[in-house]
Amino acid sequence: MGEFVKLEVEDGIGVIRLDRPPMNALNRQVQEEIRAAALEAAGRADVYSVIVHGGPKVFAAGADIKEMADLSYGEMAARAGSFQSALRTVEEIPKPTVAAITGYALGGGFELALCADRRIAGDNAKVGQPEILLGVIPGMGGTQRLPRLVGPSRAKDLIFTGRFVGAEEALRIGMVDEVVAPDDVFAAAKRWAGQFVGGPARAYAAAKAAIDGGLDTDLGSGLKLESQLFAAMFATEDQKTGMASFIEHGPGKAKFSGR
């Protein structure tokens, strides 16, 4: 269990909770604790889905600039890959994941949110990639994940200007997927994550692998990946259970084992 990041599990949902007041700045320790929590969530059979949450006031306002300010080129060149890989561990959790965004999700904080499958924000949230205002660029995946989410032209505007984006605009342009009252953010994330508890865990993992893997290749290669993962489902107990239940009881009645 980390000092600033903890994995809490209840009713089949894992919550990766950031708690480094006042702004959940992502220093090296926090990044490594995020990595550890994500790896634990990925490996636990009692976790069907995952929420990433920074608490009721702020998601994460960015990287720890005080820690970075005096680094040389050589020092940063040696560390940059580790920054990216820590957050990518969240992206690679083979389960449905949702970022519950309250307050600020900026810079590295929004890059962390980008690693989730879904983003739910409070109507007071501010999101963005303001690294340009520090004379640098996003370095934890923002230049790659944001264009895939909102398109290259819009991503360039957001990254070139470094502006903070309010919740309603973020919803309209696709930076977040749902906007609710600030006090309802975690509950909304829990409702979304809760629908996967007790479901076909192997199929969730395969669907996520097919979608994410297909985005990084051409259509033909993506279709081959889908075909392989689809066929692999026929080696699982859940496929046998799901299809037998459909034949006998109709859709939506199966009780899955996750195997």
C-alpha positions in Angstrom: 0.0 0.0 0.0 1.5 3.3 -1.1 1.9 6.5 0.9 0.0 8.6 -1.6 -1.8 6.1 -3.8 -3.9 3.3 -2.6 -6.0 0.5 -4.2 -9.3 0.1 -2.3 -11.5 -2.8 -3.3 -15.2 -3.1 -2.5 -18.0 -5.0 -4.2 -15.9 -6.0 -7.1 -14.7 -2.5 -8.0 -11.1 -1.3 -7.5 -10.5 2.3 -6.7 -7.1 3.7 -7.4 -7.2 6.7 -5.0 -4.7 9.6 -5.2 -4.1 11.4 -1.9 -1.2 13.8 -2.0 -2.6 17.2 -0.8 -3.2 19.8 -1.8 -3.2 19.1 -5.6 -2.2 15.4 -6.1 1.0 16.5 -8.0 2.5 13.5 -9.7 6.0 13.3 -8.4 8.2 10.2 -9.1 6.9 8.5 -5.9 3.3 9.1 -6.9 3.9 7.8 -10.4 5.5 4.6 -9.1 2.7 4.1 -6.6 0.2 4.5 -9.4 2.1 1.8 -11.3 2.0 -0.5 -8.3 -1.7 0.0 -7.7 -2.6 -0.5 -11.4 -0.6 -3.8 -11.5 -2.3 -5.0 -8.3 -5.8 -4.1 -9.8 -4.9 -5.9 -13.0 -3.9 -9.1 -11.2 -6.7 -9.4 -8.7 -9.5 -11.7 -9.7 -11.9 -10.0 -7.3 -11.6 -6.7 -9.2 -13.8 -6.5 -12.3 -13.5 -2.8 -13.0 -11.4 0.2 -11.8 -12.0 3.8 -10.9 -9.2 6.3 -10.8 -10.1 9.1 -8.4 -8.3 12.0 -6.8 -10.8 12.8 -4.1 -13.7 15.2 -3.9 -11.8 18.5 -4.7 -9.1 17.7 -7.3 -8.2 14.9 -9.6 -4.5 15.8 -10.2 -3.3 19.3 -11.2 -0.2 18.0 -13.0 3.4 16.8 -12.5 5.5 18.0 -9.7 7.2 21.0 -11.3 9.4 21.7 -8.3 10.9 18.2 -8.7 11.4 18.7 -12.4 12.6 22.3 -12.7 16.3 21.8 -12.2 16.7 18.5 -14.1 19.2 18.5 -16.9 18.5 17.2 -20.4 20.4 14.0 -19.6 18.6 13.5 -16.3 15.2 13.9 -18.0 16.1 11.8 -21.0 16.9 9.0 -18.5 13.5 9.4 -16.7 11.0 10.3 -19.4 10.3 6.7 -20.4 9.6 5.8 -16.8 7.1 8.7 -16.5 5.2 7.3 -19.6 5.3 3.7 -18.5 3.9 4.4 -15.1 0.8 5.9 -16.5 0.6 3.3 -19.3 0.2 0.6 -16.6 -3.2 2.1 -15.9 -4.1 2.0 -19.6 -3.1 -1.6 -19.8 -5.3 -2.8 -16.9 -7.3 -5.5 -18.7 -10.6 -4.4 -17.2 -13.0 -1.5 -17.8 -11.6 1.7 -16.2 -13.0 5.1 -15.5 -11.5 8.4 -14.4 -13.6 10.3 -11.9 -12.6 13.9 -12.4 -13.3 16.6 -9.8 -11.6 20.0 -9.9 -8.4 20.2 -11.9 -7.1 17.5 -14.2 -4.2 19.2 -15.9 -1.0 18.2 -17.6 0.1 14.9 -16.1 -3.2 14.7 -14.3 -5.2 14.8 -17.6 -2.7 12.4 -19.1 -3.5 10.0 -16.3 -7.2 10.5 -17.1 -6.5 9.8 -20.8 -5.3 6.3 -19.8 -8.8 5.3 -18.6 -11.5 3.9 -20.9 -14.0 6.5 -19.8 -13.9 10.0 -18.2 -16.6 11.4 -15.9 -16.2 15.0 -14.8 -17.9 17.3 -12.4 -19.4 20.4 -14.0 -16.8 22.5 -12.2 -13.8 20.6 -13.7 -11.0 22.1 -15.6 -9.0 19.9 -17.9 -6.1 20.5 -20.3 -2.5 20.2 -21.3 -0.9 23.5 -20.2 2.7 22.3 -20.4 3.5 24.7 -23.3 3.1 27.5 -20.7 6.2 26.1 -19.0 8.2 26.0 -22.2 7.8 22.2 -22.6 5.3 19.8 -24.2 3.2 17.0 -22.7 5.5 14.1 -21.8 3.3 11.4 -20.3 1.3 10.5 -23.4 -0.7 13.7 -24.0 0.6 14.3 -27.6 -0.3 10.8 -28.5 -3.6 10.0 -26.7 -5.2 13.4 -27.0 -5.1 13.4 -30.8 -6.5 9.9 -30.9 -9.4 11.1 -28.7 -10.3 14.5 -30.2 -8.4 14.6 -33.6 -5.1 16.1 -34.4 -6.3 19.7 -35.3 -8.2 20.1 -32.0 -5.4 18.5 -30.0 -2.9 20.9 -31.5 -5.0 23.8 -30.5 -5.3 22.6 -27.0 -1.6 21.8 -26.7 -0.3 24.9 -28.5 -2.5 27.3 -26.3 -2.3 25.3 -23.1 -5.7 26.6 -22.2 -7.9 25.2 -19.4 -11.1 23.6 -20.8 -14.3 23.7 -18.8 -16.4 20.7 -18.4 -19.1 21.5 -20.9 -16.7 22.2 -23.7 -14.7 19.1 -22.7 -17.8 17.1 -23.1 -18.7 18.7 -26.4 -15.3 18.0 -28.0 -14.8 14.5 -26.5 -12.2 15.1 -23.8 -14.7 13.7 -21.2 -17.6 11.4 -21.7 -20.1 12.5 -19.1 -20.6 15.6 -16.9 -22.5 15.5 -13.6 -22.7 17.7 -10.4 -19.3 17.7 -8.6 -20.8 15.8 -5.6 -22.1 13.1 -7.9 -18.8 12.3 -9.8 -17.7 9.3 -7.8 -21.2 7.9 -7.6 -21.6 8.2 -11.4 -18.2 6.5 -11.9 -19.2 3.7 -9.5 -22.5 3.1 -11.3 -20.6 2.8 -14.6 -18.0 0.5 -13.1 -20.5 -1.5 -11.2 -22.3 -2.8 -14.3 -19.3 -5.0 -15.1 -19.0 -6.7 -11.7 -19.7 -10.5 -12.1 -19.5 -10.2 -15.9 -17.4 -12.1 -18.4 -14.0 -10.8 -17.3 -12.0 -12.6 -20.1 -14.3 -11.1 -22.7 -13.9 -7.6 -21.3 -10.1 -8.0 -21.5 -10.3 -9.3 -25.0 -12.6 -6.5 -26.2 -10.3 -3.9 -24.7 -7.2 -5.6 -26.3 -8.9 -5.7 -29.7 -10.1 -2.0 -29.6 -6.8 -0.6 -28.2 -4.6 -2.8 -30.4 -6.6 -2.0 -33.5 -6.1 1.8 -33.0 -2.4 1.3 -33.4 -2.4 -0.5 -36.7 -4.2 -0.7 -40.1 -7.7 -2.1 -40.5 -6.5 -5.4 -41.9 -4.2 -6.0 -39.0 -6.9 -4.9 -36.6 -9.4 -7.4 -38.1 -6.8 -10.2 -37.7 -6.4 -9.3 -34.1 -10.1 -9.3 -33.6 -10.4 -12.7 -35.2 -7.8 -14.2 -33.0 -9.2 -12.8 -29.8 -12.8 -13.7 -30.8 -11.7 -17.4 -31.5 -9.8 -17.4 -28.1 -13.1 -16.8 -26.3 -14.2 -20.3 -27.3 -11.6 -21.7 -24.9 -13.3 -20.0 -21.9 -16.0 -21.2 -19.5 -17.8 -17.9 -19.9 -18.4 -18.5 -23.6 -20.0 -21.9 -22.9 -22.0 -20.4 -20.0 -23.1 -17.3 -21.9 -24.3 -19.2 -25.1 -26.0 -22.0 -23.2 -27.9 -19.4 -21.1 -28.9 -17.5 -24.2 -30.3 -20.6 -25.8 -32.2 -21.6 -22.7 -33.2 -18.3 -21.1 -32.6 -15.6 -23.7 -30.1 -12.7 -23.5 -28.8 -11.1 -20.4 -29.4 -13.9 -17.9 -26.0 -15.6 -17.8 -24.0 -15.9 -14.5 -20.3 -15.8 -15.4 -17.4 -17.2 -13.5 -14.7 -15.0 -15.1 -12.9 -18.0 -16.5 
